Amino acid sequence: MREMERVESEALLAATERLVDETSEDKQFAADDVRHIHQIWLGEIYAWAGEYRNVNITKSGFPFAAAAEIPRLMQEFSRGPLRQYTPCDTNVIQEQEEALAVVHAELILIHPFREGNGRCARVLSTLMALQTDLPPLDFTGIRGAEKQRYIAAIHAALDRNYEPMKLVMRRVIERSLRSYAKVT
């Protein structure tokens, strides 16, 4: 298990670097781009990388979208949040928070892949943040009580209440800006 985590983490870092290099500031993301992110990351590890799941899943009793609905939901995701919020080209912090919150929460609720949905959503969020000239996003603070707030924010998004996720993203952006300031 530990070895798989290490291999996946190394692959995620390499995939993120590659995706940053190949993503333009004016890129409008679509469902196929989300699949591409997943495939670039896990394609050398799992045969099913980039493929939508075909089984229903739950986490801690919380059911994600039914597997049979994923292709339709991902197309709606493309026509809705991804079209509305990408390219993410605003310099207004509140608009950045909203774009990141809505896209991230909606992707997590669909949960299109068997594994790696959260990490894939974080990569997409980082690519969007870079379009706004924010530094790479630092999600390391989402643990303990903050992770519980993050999970509650995902649940709130079921009712299209994105305020809790905006707050999570505000803290991620603030942490990222502090981290970036320390290294520059």
Order of alpha helices (4+ residues) and beta strands (2+ residues): alpha-alpha-beta-beta-alpha-alpha-alpha-alpha-alpha
